[in-house]
Amino acid sequence: MYCNCEFKSVRIKYCSWRDVTVRFVIVTGLSGAGKTQAIRNLEDLGFFCVDNLPPALIPKFAEACYQTEGKIDKIALVIDIRGGQFFDDIFESINYLQKQGYKYEILFLDASDEVLIKRFKESRRKHPLAPDGRIVNGILMERNRLREIKDRSDNIIDTSKLATRELREEITRIYSEEGQMETQLIVTVLSFGFKYGIPVDSDLVFDVRFLPNPFYIPELKRHSGRDKIVVDYIMDFKETVEFIDKLEDMLEFLIPNYLKEGKRQLIVSIGCTGGRHRSVTIANTIYNRLKDNGHRVNIDHRDIEEDIKGGKKL
């Protein structure tokens, strides 16, 4: 694997009174080498992505992006052999970008012939340059046509021995920015009531009905898990504190491992009977602990008012 990881950004004079900084990435490479997966990863990193754009349209597209005055500051284009005869326009377009001062970087996805043949056979796809012939001949023709652009590439990734997760990690390493939000896991802590249904988008569901229910205590019934009187009651049980400590410990273990596998959103649902008392208090506590630990976290109390309204929410 070859990688020149120098960060190249574009500083273009949009007008005499404004500088626009854009990162412009051209993604190309052999058919079956992983360009589709790469563009998905770049999209997760906040890039504005276009697949299979005819190379002749690159200059016009670049101009349109720069005219957004920085609203689109990361762009990735997939340009490959599927463009047919239009692919030959890529060098003319690249030369035009250079003359206009539009800086760019080229990412080239490569793989061995053996791996490419295996991938084509497993997917039962035809090679675009050999639709009626042998896959190996199509690969050879494609390598010859892509030799020059490969030589001009800034980053070359050989995906022959890379799993999807490993390719994602490599893309993230090259193209993410330190502290970038798109590379973090967004955790939503959601309280709910089981009698109104488990949230359908839950990733993890925890049942806290093992704790005493404030609903049956007259002075607590009308309050919610946000109110101090209810919080003090629930948190006074050692089982509550022990459960929260164990849940926090488990989430601190899971979050980096979910992120490593490419997960970007995690819904942690905490339920009690009506979703008004126990689940709310515990969800708030978990939210605050995760936030204090530096995670991106949201809080939502889906059913906190349902017992009062007598409604139903699934």
N, C-alpha and C positions, 0 to 999 in steps of 0.2 A: 504494500500500500504506500502510495506517495502522497504527501500532503504538504503544500506550502501554505501555512496557516496565517500568513500575514493578512491582517484585516484591511481590506481595501474599501474605502467609502468614496462616494461621489460628491464632489463639491462643485456644483454647476452654477454659473451665473444665470439665474432665471430672468432677472431683470437687473438693471443697473443698481437697484436698491435692495436686492434680496439674494441671499445665498440659500441654496437648497442642498441638503446632504441626503444622498440616497445610496442604498446598497443594492446593486443590480447584479443578479446572478443568472447566468445562462447554464441550464442543466442539459447535458447531452450525454451520449454514450451508446453502447451496444444494446440492441434489442434484447430484453430479458435480463439486463444487468441490474435492474432495480430503480429505474428512473421514476416510476410511478410511486414507489414507496418513498423515495427521496423527496419528491415534491409534496407528498403528504406531511412528511416531517418538517419541511420548510414552512408549510402552511401553519403547522402547530406552533412554529416559532414566530409567527406574526407576519410572514411574507405574503404579499399579494401574488398569487400564482396563476399562471396560464399554461395550459398543456397544449402542445402541438401547434404553436403559433407559427405560421409561415414566416421564415426568416426575413423575407422582403418587408414585412410589416414591423420589424423590430424598431427601426428609427421612428416611425410614427407613434408606436406604442410608448417608446421612451419619452418622446416629447410630451405626450399626453400625461404621463405620470409626473414629469417634472412640473407641469403646469398646475398640479394640485397644490403647489406651494408647501410641500412637506407633509401633506395628509397621507400620501402613499410614499413611505420612505424605505421600504424593503420590497424588492420585486424579484421574482424568480420565474423564468421562462423555460419550458421544456421544448427543446429544438432537436429533432432527430430525423432519422431516415424515412419516417412515415410521410414526411413532406414531399417525398418523391423528388422530382426535378427542382422543386422549390428549395430543397435543402442546399443546393449549390449556391444560392443567394446569400448564405450565411456569412461568407467572408467579405462580400461587398457591404453587407450591413454592419459587420464588425468594424470594417475600415471607416465607414461613415461615422460610427459612434466615436471612434478615436479622433477623427478630424474635428468633430464637433465638441470634443472635450468631455464626452460622456464616458466615464471610466466604468469598468465592468470586471467581473471575474467569471471564469468558466469552470464548472464542475463536471468532470467526466467520470461516468460509471462504467467500469470494466469488469470482465469475468473471463475465466478460461473457457476454451471451446467446449471441453467436456461438460462443464457445469451448465453452460448455455444450452447445449443440446439436451441435457437432462431436463432442464426447466421447460423447454419447448415441448418435449415429449410428454411431460407430466401434465402440462396445461392443455395439450392437444391443439396448440396454436401453430399457425404457419408462419414461417419467417417472412417478413415483408419483402425481402429481395429474392426469395425462392419459394413463391407460393405453390408451385407445381413441381419443385425439385427437392434436392437434399438440403436439409437444414445446414449441414456443415458448409456447403457451397455458399449459401446465403450469408453465413457468418464471415466467411473469408472475404466476400465482396464488401460487406459492411466495414470490416476492419480496414480495408484498403481505402474506402471512401472517407473514413473518419480519422485516418492517420494524421493529417495536418492539424485538424482541430484538437486532437489529443495532445499533439506536441505544443499547442498554444495554451493548454489548460493550466489553470492555477492550482487546482486540486484534483487529484485522481484517486478514486477509491475503487479498489478491487474487491468485489463482493463475493468472490468465489467461495470463501470460507466464513462469510459473515451471516449470522442469523439476522432476522428482521430487527430484533432488539439491538444487536450490535451495530447495524447500519444506522439506526436511529441515534445511538449514542455518538457515533462518529460525526453524523450531520450536526448534532447538537454541539459537539465539541468545537467544530469549525465555525458554525454560523450563529451560535447563540451569543448573547451579550451577558456580561456578568450581572447577576441579579435580575435577569429578564423575567417578567411575569409569566410568559408563556412556557418557561421551563420549570415552573413551580406547580405543585399540586394544590388545587383549590378544594378545601374541605368545607362542606356544609353540614352543620350539626342541626338536626331536625327533630323536634319533639312532636309526638302524635298520640292519639288515643286509639287503642286496639279496636274499640267498638265502632270506630269510624273507618277502619280499614288500614292495613299497612301501606305506607307510601310506595307507589309502584316503581319509583326510580331509586329505591334504596339499594345501596351496596352492602351495608352492614346494618343489622337490626338487633337492638338490645332491649330486653324486656325487664323493666324495673318494678313490675308488680309484686316482687318479693318483699318490697318495703311497705310499711304501714301506710294506709291511704288516708290523707288528710280530709278527704271528701266526707268521711263519716264523723268528723269532729265539728260540731256546729259552729264554733268560732272561727274555723279555718275554711269551711266549705265554700264560702262566697269569695274568698281570696284566691289568688293564683300563685304558681310557683315563682313568680317575680317578686312577690311581697315578702318582706323580711320575716314576718310572723310564720309564714309557711316554710321559708328557707331554713329558719332556725329549727323548726320542728323536724324537717327531713334530715338536715345535716347533723342533728343530735344523735342519730343512730350510728353506731360504729360500722354497721354493715354498709351504710351509705358511703362513708369515707373510704372504706376498704375497696368497695366496688369502683369508685371514681379513680382511686389510685391505680388499680389494676387495669381499668379501661384506658387511662392515659398512657400507661406503660405499653399496652398493646398497640395503641394508635401510633405512638412514637416509633415502635418497631415496624409497623405496617407501612406508614406513609413513605419513607424512603424506598422501601421495596416496591410499592405500587408505582412510584415515580420511575424507578429503574426499569420497570416493565412497560413504561410508556403511558401509564394512566395519568390523566390531567384533572379529573374531577372525582371526588369521593363524597358520597352521601352517607352520613352516619345517622341513622334514625334511632331515636330512643323513645320507647313507648310505655305508657301506663294505661290505665283503664279508659279515662276520658281525655287524656292529653292536656290536663289543666294544672296539675300540682306536681307530682313526683318527676315526671319526664321533663317538665319545664325547668325545675330547679337543677336537675342533673345536667341537662343540655346546656344551660347557661354556665355551669361550673366547668364543663369540658371545653366549651367555647373559650372561656377566659384563659384556661390553662394552655390550650393550643396557641392562642393568640400571644400569650406571654412567652411562649417558646419560639416565636418567630414564624409561625405558619400563616398562610393566607387562609382565613377561615370566615365563614358566614354563619349566621344563626337564623333559624326560622321556627316559629311555634305554630304549627299548622292548625291545631284544634283547640287552642287555648280558650276560645270563646264559644266553642260548640255546645258545651253542657249548658251554658246560659241561654243560648239561642234555641237549643233543642233541635239543632240541625243535623245534617248528615253529610259527610264529605269523604270521598274515596280517593 
